[in-house]
């Protein structure tokens, strides 16, 4: 079967990352994956949560969709008390993923919050948030070093994420909305630049799946994540000039 947008089964959607998209955050990125657009802003606070060890910092995330980010209007997340279960689950995923990129002792007693706001959703919003959120986080950490707040960059690993799924018994990388909505199996994968897994979320939406199928989906994700990290490096090195 041919893909709706003409891509190969193992091909990412077109990726774009526009840095410094917002003036005030320490780091900001508008990431575009096909027709999905997510604004990721990193903000630094000079305090750390009480639950973290003394002398160390914390990275957390918040995620929300604008009311017309999707085909039909969704209710606005007004406060954490009214945060949708889906948004709450996704922002925990983003936070866990991005903490894996940072040396918390090198960050010191401060908190970096990554706000991920979906401007337009066409599948893969959580994975785009992780990938773009990492670049915003890296820019914020770089600014802390440039401003003399930190002696060294606390970023220790690159982190990126992508989805894969089985549509019509065909494994595919980086599903758009139409593919995702008809997928029999859906899998989200987060990895670091060592090729190590940080998180896998796999679900049999229409049927169960085998270990061999899971491994094939992870293989596709690994390929895509490698390409996303090349783009992250390109963006961050270009921003350094």
N, C-alpha and C positions, 0 to 999 in steps of 0.2 A: 504494500500500500504506500502511496505517496503522501508525504507530509503536507499539511495545509498551506505552509509557506514555502514549500519547495526545498527545504533543507535536507541534508543527509541525516540518517538516523543518529549519527554520533556528532552532529554539528551544533554548536551554540548559536543562539540568536545573536544579532549584532549588539555589541556591548559598547557603551560610551560612559565615561565618568568625567563630569565637569566639576573641578575643584573650586573652592572659594565661592561657591554659588550664593552663599549668604554672608553678609559682611561681619556680623558680630561673633559667631561661635569661633572657638579656637581652631576648629577644623570643620569643613563642610564639603559635601559631595552630593551632586545630583547624579544618581546612577540610572542609566537607561538600558534595559535588557529587552530588546524587541519593542513591544508596546507597553511594557511595565516601566514605570518611573517612580523612584523612591528618593526622597530628600533625606540625607543622613547628616545630622549636625552633632558635633562633639563639644560638650561644655565641661569646663574644669572648675571644681570647687576645692577650696583649701581645707577641707575636712574629710574625714573617713568615717564610715559607719562604725558603730560601737562593736559590732560582732567580728571585725577583722583584727588580727594581731597588731599590737602597738608597733608603730614605725612603718606600717605597710599601707597600701592604698587599695582602691576598689574600682572596678569597671562595671557599669550596669547599663541597661538599655530600656527605652520605652518605644512602643510601636503602636501606630494607629493608622487607620484608613480614613481619608477624607470622605465625606458623605457621597460624592459622586465619583469616587475612584473606580467604581465598578459599573456594570451595566444598569443596575438599579440603585437608587439612593439607599444608603445604610444609615443607621442612627449614629450620631456623633458620640464618641467616648468623652463624656464630660468630666469624669473624675475616675480615680482608681476604683472607687466603690462601685462605679457603673461600667467599668471596663468589661468588654465582652470576653467570655472564656477563651475564644480564639485569639484575641489580641494579647491576653495575659499569657497564654501558652507560648505564643511566638516571641514576645519580648523576653521571656525567660530563656528561650533558645538562643536568641541573639546575645544576651548578656553572658551566658555560659561560653558561647563560642568565642567572643571577643576577649574574655578573661584569659583564655588559653594563649592569647598572643602576647600577654604582658607579664613582665617581672614586677610583681606587686611591691617588693622591697625597694626596687629602684624607683618606682613611682612615688614612694613616700606617702605620708598621711594626707592624701587627697583623693577625690572621687572624679572620675570622668564618666559622664552620662552621654550615651549616644541616643539621640531622638531620631527615630525612623518613621517618617510620615509618607504614606503611600499616596502619591498624587494621581496615579493611574495604574490600575491592576489588570494584568493580563497573564496571570500565572507566575509563580516563582517569586512572590513578594518577600517571603521570609528569607530566601537564599540571597536575593538581591540586597536585602537589608544587611545581611552578614558581610557580603563582599564589599558593598559600598561603605558600610559602617566601619570596616577595618581601615579603609583609606582615610576616613574622617578622623578616626582614632590615631592613626600614625601621624597625620598632620598636626593634631593637637599635641601629641608628645614631642614632635619635632619643635614646635613653638616653645614648649616649656624649656627645652634645651637651649634654643636660640636666645630666649629671654634671661638665661642664667638661673632659672628656677631649679633645673635638674642638671647634674654633671654629665649624665649619659642618658641615651635614649632607652626607655624601658621596654620598647618593642623587642621581643626576642624571636618571634616566629610570624611569618605571614599566615593569614587565615582567609579562606574563601569557602563558598558553598554553592551548590547547584542541585537541581532536581533531575530525576530520571523516572521513567515509568514504562509500563507495558500497555500498549494501545493496539488492540486487535492482534494480540500475541507477538507484537514486535517491540522489543526494547528500544526506547528512544531517550535521547538526552535533552534536557532543558525544555520541558513541556510548556507550550503556550496554553491559554485558557481552554480553547476548544479541545486540545489533546488531553489536558488534565481532567476536564469534566467527563471524558469518556474512557479514561484509563482504567484498566482492570487492576493494575498495581501501581502505587505511587510511592516514591522514595526520595527523601531529602538527605543530603550528605554534606557534612562539614569536615574539612581536612586542613592540616597545616602544610608548610612547605617541605616537610620531611616525607610527605605522603602518608602521615599517620592520621587515623580517624579521630575526630573529636566527638562527633555525634552522627547517628543514623536514625532516621525516622522512616520506617517502611510499613505500608499498610496494604492489605489485600482489599481493595475497594469493591471489586466485582468477583474475585475468586482468590483462593489461596495461591501461594507461589512457592517454588522450590528453593533450596539453598543455591543451586546452580544459577537460577534466575536472579536471586539476590546478588550473587557475586558478579554477574554480568552487569547489573545495574550499577553496582559500586565501581566496577571497572570503567563504565561510561562516565560516571561522576568524576573519577580520578583524572581521566583525560580532560574533561571540561574544566576542572578546578586548576589543573596545571596551566591551561590557557588563560583562565581568569587571573591567576597570579602573575603571568607574564604581563597582562594588561595593568595590574596593580603596580608592578615594578616600573613599567613605562610611565605611568601617571606620576608616581612619587618621585622618580628620577627627574622627569621633566619639570616638576614643580620645584625641585631643588635649585634649578638654574635661575 
